[in-house]
Amino acid sequence: MLFNSYSFIFLFIPIVWLGFRFFSYRGLLRGALIWLTVSSFCFYAYWNPPFIFLLLFSIGFNFYIAKLLNKGNLHRKWFLLLGVIVNLAFIAYFKYGNFIMSNIYALSYSHWVSKDVFLPLGISFFTFQQIAFLVEVYQGEIVASSLLDYSLFVSFFPQLIAGPIVRYPEIVPFFSKKKFFTMNYKNVALGLFLFSVGLAKKVIIADSLSPWVSPIFDRAEPLQFWSAWSGALAYTFQIYFDFSGYSDMALGLGKLFNINLPINFNSPYKALSITDFWRRWHITLSRFLKDYLYIPLGGNRKGKLAQYRNLLITMTLGGLWHGASWTFVFWGLYHGLLLLGHKVISNLFKINRHYNKYTVILKWGVTFFCVTIGWVLFRAHSLTQSIEIIKAMLGLKGISSFGVSLFREMHFPELLTCLLICLFVPQSWEIVPFYKNVNNVKAYAFLRSKIVIAAIVFVLAVVLISTKPTEFLYFQF
């Protein structure tokens, strides 16, 4: 069930929200939690019903391991190791089994016939989420509460499929607070506003760019300069608005249930360095990789060379997390090299200390160019294809006449509009204040305006929803 489908918007969400409100109004707080948990399980089972048993086993197994870790016996380290191994084993089988075997067979000059293994949606997200949970329990930072709370923590449907990757302390405390069960009209208004804007980003912008992406990345004939840049930039903006839209919708759905999910997207194309980009793009994944991979490897504690090695390992594995393909591996390695290069250059020339309008434009241009090149690796079907597209983008395949090609082949006005939105329009959550130190008159006036805007945007987006809505790009990861 997709966030941008009629069944989700007009059936699932109204039924789940009204049921939650009914139990809460009646004072059946545990019933409200059970209702929300069962609804989340139904949401997941909609995709492929048998995989609900995988999710249930994952939740039960990790909760049991957490209870063993809470006991504080001498075998805690082994229990943690067992938990991490089992979690990674599920990902290795479902997501990387064919990739691993095909490479093993390739090294032995044999051919591997791929097995038909269906990838469970969201397995990378809820697995990483539970690994982080086990580590925090082991470190004594949290104590596993009830199985019901833990089940809802893992399966809460707004973040189950494509994030954000939430931590236990970020969501479970809500379940014991009175305001979680209280009707909050402000949160409802803000939730509808965020959801509607996110829906518009997905349906109106991201899906409109898709027809310009596929013909470029799926064509067999050689590309030239303008067409290569057209496809690369179209995908650069498609994945931006697709993921930004999903992130807004997830935040909005959380708000409907009085839950503040962590912000996961913060205008990454405004970044002035590749380091800044990764502070803004998929923020919770960057946080996870830093806390549970980069720092355990040694971080920057053992000298520059070790730091650079740890950085490359972290980003390469982060690329592999996105998919079982060498294109993702090299995309991660590419970004690791960019981050390494930025650190080296920053240390040598102290470039971060010099900010004027010319250096800002230069830093932004270099960063945006490098990110766009990276998206070619990310989207291409093979390394060979990505190299050919990048060659064309660098003018090595020829450049046709400027004027006609710029507007016909490159869709210049549309792509320029997308760029201006990325650079100058704030994120939805940035224009939604929490009304601290604001009088009620102004607050409610603001709410009314947001409801009106949400209604207009919502209607427009719903009209444009296809009878076969497209999946969000991050669903495949």
HUKAGI-V949545 format. One record per residue. N is the residue number from 1. RES is the residue in three letters. PSI is psi as a letter, one per 30 degrees, with the letter a starting at -180 (none if undefined). D_FIRST is the distance of its C-alpha to the first C-alpha in whole Angstrom. Layout:
N | RES | PSI | D_FIRST
N | RES | PSI | D_FIRST
This chain:
1 | MET | k | 0
2 | LEU | k | 4
3 | PHE | f | 7
4 | ASN | h | 9
5 | SER | l | 7
6 | TYR | e | 9
7 | SER | e | 7
8 | PHE | e | 6
9 | ILE | e | 10
10 | PHE | f | 12
11 | LEU | d | 11
12 | PHE | e | 9
13 | ILE | e | 11
14 | PRO | e | 14
15 | ILE | e | 14
16 | VAL | e | 14
17 | TRP | e | 16
18 | LEU | e | 19
19 | GLY | e | 19
20 | PHE | e | 19
21 | ARG | e | 22
22 | PHE | e | 24
23 | PHE | e | 24
24 | SER | e | 25
25 | TYR | e | 28
26 | ARG | f | 29
27 | GLY | g | 30
28 | LEU | i | 28
29 | LEU | e | 27
30 | ARG | e | 26
31 | GLY | e | 24
32 | ALA | e | 22
33 | LEU | e | 21
34 | ILE | e | 20
35 | TRP | e | 18
36 | LEU | e | 16
37 | THR | e | 16
38 | VAL | e | 15
39 | SER | e | 12
40 | SER | e | 11
41 | PHE | e | 12
42 | CYS | e | 10
43 | PHE | e | 7
44 | TYR | e | 8
45 | ALA | f | 9
46 | TYR | e | 6
47 | TRP | e | 6
48 | ASN | j | 10
49 | PRO | e | 12
50 | PRO | f | 15
51 | PHE | f | 14
52 | ILE | f | 14
53 | PHE | e | 18
54 | LEU | e | 18
55 | LEU | e | 16
56 | LEU | e | 19
57 | PHE | e | 22
58 | SER | e | 21
59 | ILE | e | 21
60 | GLY | e | 24
61 | PHE | e | 26
62 | ASN | e | 26
63 | PHE | e | 27
64 | TYR | e | 30
65 | ILE | e | 31
66 | ALA | e | 31
67 | LYS | e | 33
68 | LEU | e | 35
69 | LEU | e | 36
70 | ASN | f | 36
71 | LYS | f | 39
72 | GLY | g | 41
73 | ASN | a | 43
74 | LEU | f | 44
75 | HIS | g | 42
76 | ARG | e | 39
77 | LYS | e | 39
78 | TRP | e | 38
79 | PHE | e | 36
80 | LEU | e | 34
81 | LEU | e | 34
82 | LEU | e | 33
83 | GLY | e | 30
84 | VAL | e | 29
85 | ILE | e | 30
86 | VAL | e | 28
87 | ASN | e | 25
88 | LEU | f | 26
89 | ALA | e | 27
90 | PHE | e | 23
91 | ILE | e | 22
92 | ALA | e | 25
93 | TYR | e | 24
94 | PHE | e | 21
95 | LYS | e | 21
96 | TYR | g | 25
97 | GLY | e | 26
98 | ASN | e | 27
99 | PHE | e | 28
100 | ILE | e | 30
101 | MET | e | 32
102 | SER | e | 32
103 | ASN | e | 34
104 | ILE | e | 36
105 | TYR | e | 37
106 | ALA | e | 38
107 | LEU | f | 40
108 | SER | g | 42
109 | TYR | h | 42
110 | SER | l | 40
111 | HIS | k | 37
112 | TRP | k | 33
113 | VAL | j | 31
114 | SER | k | 28
115 | LYS | l | 26
116 | ASP | i | 22
117 | VAL | j | 21
118 | PHE | k | 17
119 | LEU | j | 16
120 | PRO | k | 14
121 | LEU | k | 11
122 | GLY | g | 13
123 | ILE | e | 16
124 | SER | e | 18
125 | PHE | e | 17
126 | PHE | f | 17
127 | THR | e | 20
128 | PHE | e | 22
129 | GLN | e | 21
130 | GLN | e | 23
131 | ILE | e | 26
132 | ALA | e | 27
133 | PHE | e | 27
134 | LEU | e | 29
135 | VAL | e | 31
136 | GLU | e | 32
137 | VAL | e | 33
138 | TYR | e | 35
139 | GLN | f | 37
140 | GLY | g | 37
141 | GLU | f | 35
142 | ILE | l | 33
143 | VAL | k | 33
144 | ALA | k | 30
145 | SER | b | 30
146 | SER | l | 28
147 | LEU | e | 25
148 | LEU | e | 23
149 | ASP | e | 24
150 | TYR | e | 23
151 | SER | e | 20
152 | LEU | e | 18
153 | PHE | e | 20
154 | VAL | e | 18
155 | SER | f | 14
156 | PHE | j | 14
157 | PHE | e | 10
158 | PRO | f | 12
159 | GLN | g | 13
160 | LEU | e | 12
161 | ILE | e | 10
162 | ALA | g | 13
163 | GLY | a | 16
164 | PRO | l | 18
165 | ILE | j | 20
166 | VAL | l | 21
167 | ARG | l | 24
168 | TYR | e | 25
169 | PRO | f | 28
170 | GLU | f | 25
171 | ILE | e | 23
172 | VAL | e | 25
173 | PRO | f | 28
174 | PHE | e | 26
175 | PHE | f | 25
176 | SER | g | 29
177 | LYS | k | 30
178 | LYS | e | 30
179 | LYS | f | 29
180 | PHE | e | 25
181 | PHE | f | 26
182 | THR | k | 27
183 | MET | j | 26
184 | ASN | j | 27
185 | TYR | e | 26
186 | LYS | e | 27
187 | ASN | e | 24
188 | VAL | e | 22
189 | ALA | e | 23
190 | LEU | e | 23
191 | GLY | e | 19
192 | LEU | e | 19
193 | PHE | e | 21
194 | LEU | e | 19
195 | PHE | e | 16
196 | SER | e | 17
197 | VAL | e | 19
198 | GLY | e | 16
199 | LEU | e | 14
200 | ALA | e | 18
201 | LYS | e | 18
202 | LYS | e | 15
203 | VAL | e | 15
204 | ILE | e | 19
205 | ILE | d | 21
206 | ALA | e | 19
207 | ASP | f | 17
208 | SER | f | 21
209 | LEU | f | 22
210 | SER | e | 20
211 | PRO | f | 23
212 | TRP | f | 26
213 | VAL | e | 24
214 | SER | e | 24
215 | PRO | f | 27
216 | ILE | e | 29
217 | PHE | f | 27
218 | ASP | f | 27
219 | ARG | l | 31
220 | ALA | e | 33
221 | GLU | l | 36
222 | PRO | k | 38
223 | LEU | l | 37
224 | GLN | l | 39
225 | PHE | e | 39
226 | TRP | e | 37
227 | SER | e | 35
228 | ALA | e | 34
229 | TRP | e | 34
230 | SER | e | 31
231 | GLY | e | 29
232 | ALA | e | 29
233 | LEU | e | 29
234 | ALA | e | 26
235 | TYR | e | 24
236 | THR | e | 26
237 | PHE | e | 24
238 | GLN | e | 21
239 | ILE | f | 20
240 | TYR | e | 22
241 | PHE | f | 20
242 | ASP | e | 16
243 | PHE | e | 17
244 | SER | e | 19
245 | GLY | e | 16
246 | TYR | e | 14
247 | SER | e | 16
248 | ASP | e | 17
249 | MET | e | 14
250 | ALA | e | 14
251 | LEU | e | 18
252 | GLY | e | 17
253 | LEU | e | 14
254 | GLY | e | 17
255 | LYS | e | 20
256 | LEU | f | 18
257 | PHE | g | 19
258 | ASN | h | 22
259 | ILE | k | 21
260 | ASN | j | 23
261 | LEU | l | 20
262 | PRO | k | 23
263 | ILE | k | 23
264 | ASN | f | 22
265 | PHE | k | 23
266 | ASN | i | 26
267 | SER | i | 27
268 | PRO | f | 28
269 | TYR | g | 30
270 | LYS | f | 32
271 | ALA | k | 33
272 | LEU | g | 37
273 | SER | l | 37
274 | ILE | f | 34
275 | THR | e | 35
276 | ASP | e | 34
277 | PHE | e | 31
278 | TRP | f | 29
279 | ARG | f | 30
280 | ARG | f | 28
281 | TRP | k | 25
282 | HIS | i | 22
283 | ILE | e | 25
284 | THR | e | 23
285 | LEU | e | 23
286 | SER | e | 27
287 | ARG | e | 28
288 | PHE | e | 27
289 | LEU | e | 29
290 | LYS | e | 32
291 | ASP | e | 32
292 | TYR | g | 31
293 | LEU | e | 32
294 | TYR | e | 35
295 | ILE | e | 37
296 | PRO | f | 37
297 | LEU | f | 38
298 | GLY | f | 41
299 | GLY | b | 40
300 | ASN | g | 43
301 | ARG | f | 45
302 | LYS | h | 47
303 | GLY | l | 48
304 | LYS | e | 47
305 | LEU | e | 47
306 | ALA | e | 44
307 | GLN | e | 42
308 | TYR | e | 42
309 | ARG | e | 41
310 | ASN | e | 38
311 | LEU | e | 37
312 | LEU | e | 36
313 | ILE | e | 35
314 | THR | e | 33
315 | MET | e | 31
316 | THR | e | 31
317 | LEU | e | 29
318 | GLY | e | 27
319 | GLY | e | 27
320 | LEU | e | 26
321 | TRP | e | 23
322 | HIS | f | 21
323 | GLY | l | 22
324 | ALA | i | 24
325 | SER | k | 26
326 | TRP | f | 30
327 | THR | e | 28
328 | PHE | e | 26
329 | VAL | e | 30
330 | PHE | f | 32
331 | TRP | e | 30
332 | GLY | e | 30
333 | LEU | e | 34
334 | TYR | e | 34
335 | HIS | e | 33
336 | GLY | e | 35
337 | LEU | e | 38
338 | LEU | e | 37
339 | LEU | e | 37
340 | LEU | e | 40
341 | GLY | e | 42
342 | HIS | e | 41
343 | LYS | e | 42
344 | VAL | e | 46
345 | ILE | e | 46
346 | SER | e | 46
347 | ASN | e | 48
348 | LEU | e | 51
349 | PHE | f | 51
350 | LYS | h | 49
351 | ILE | f | 47
352 | ASN | f | 45
353 | ARG | f | 48
354 | HIS | j | 49
355 | TYR | j | 47
356 | ASN | l | 48
357 | LYS | f | 46
358 | TYR | e | 47
359 | THR | e | 46
360 | VAL | e | 43
361 | ILE | e | 42
362 | LEU | e | 43
363 | LYS | e | 41
364 | TRP | e | 38
365 | GLY | e | 39
366 | VAL | e | 39
367 | THR | e | 36
368 | PHE | e | 34
369 | PHE | e | 35
370 | CYS | e | 35
371 | VAL | e | 31
372 | THR | e | 31
373 | ILE | e | 33
374 | GLY | e | 30
375 | TRP | f | 27
376 | VAL | e | 29
377 | LEU | e | 29
378 | PHE | e | 25
379 | ARG | f | 24
380 | ALA | l | 27
381 | HIS | f | 27
382 | SER | l | 30
383 | LEU | e | 33
384 | THR | e | 35
385 | GLN | e | 33
386 | SER | e | 32
387 | ILE | e | 36
388 | GLU | e | 37
389 | ILE | e | 34
390 | ILE | e | 36
391 | LYS | e | 39
392 | ALA | e | 39
393 | MET | f | 37
394 | LEU | g | 41
395 | GLY | g | 43
396 | LEU | f | 44
397 | LYS | g | 43
398 | GLY | l | 45
399 | ILE | k | 44
400 | SER | a | 44
401 | SER | k | 46
402 | PHE | e | 44
403 | GLY | e | 44
404 | VAL | e | 42
405 | SER | e | 40
406 | LEU | e | 39
407 | PHE | e | 38
408 | ARG | e | 37
409 | GLU | e | 35
410 | MET | f | 34
411 | HIS | h | 32
412 | PHE | e | 34
413 | PRO | e | 34
414 | GLU | e | 30
415 | LEU | e | 30
416 | LEU | e | 33
417 | THR | e | 31
418 | CYS | e | 28
419 | LEU | e | 30
420 | LEU | e | 32
421 | ILE | e | 29
422 | CYS | e | 28
423 | LEU | e | 32
424 | PHE | f | 33
425 | VAL | k | 30
426 | PRO | l | 29
427 | GLN | l | 25
428 | SER | e | 24
429 | TRP | f | 25
430 | GLU | f | 28
431 | ILE | g | 29
432 | VAL | j | 28
433 | PRO | l | 31
434 | PHE | g | 31
435 | TYR | h | 34
436 | LYS | k | 36
437 | ASN | g | 40
438 | VAL | k | 38
439 | ASN | l | 40
440 | ASN | e | 38
441 | VAL | e | 39
442 | LYS | e | 38
443 | ALA | e | 34
444 | TYR | e | 33
445 | ALA | e | 35
446 | PHE | e | 32
447 | LEU | e | 29
448 | ARG | e | 30
449 | SER | e | 30
450 | LYS | e | 27
451 | ILE | e | 25
452 | VAL | e | 27
453 | ILE | e | 26
454 | ALA | e | 22
455 | ALA | e | 22
456 | ILE | e | 24
457 | VAL | e | 21
458 | PHE | e | 18
459 | VAL | e | 20
460 | LEU | e | 21
461 | ALA | e | 17
462 | VAL | e | 16
463 | VAL | e | 18
464 | LEU | f | 18
465 | ILE | k | 14
466 | SER | l | 14
467 | THR | f | 13
468 | LYS | i | 11
469 | PRO | k | 10
470 | THR | k | 11
471 | GLU | l | 9
472 | PHE | k | 11
473 | LEU | e | 14
474 | TYR | f | 14
475 | PHE | f | 11
476 | GLN | f | 14
477 | PHE | none | 16
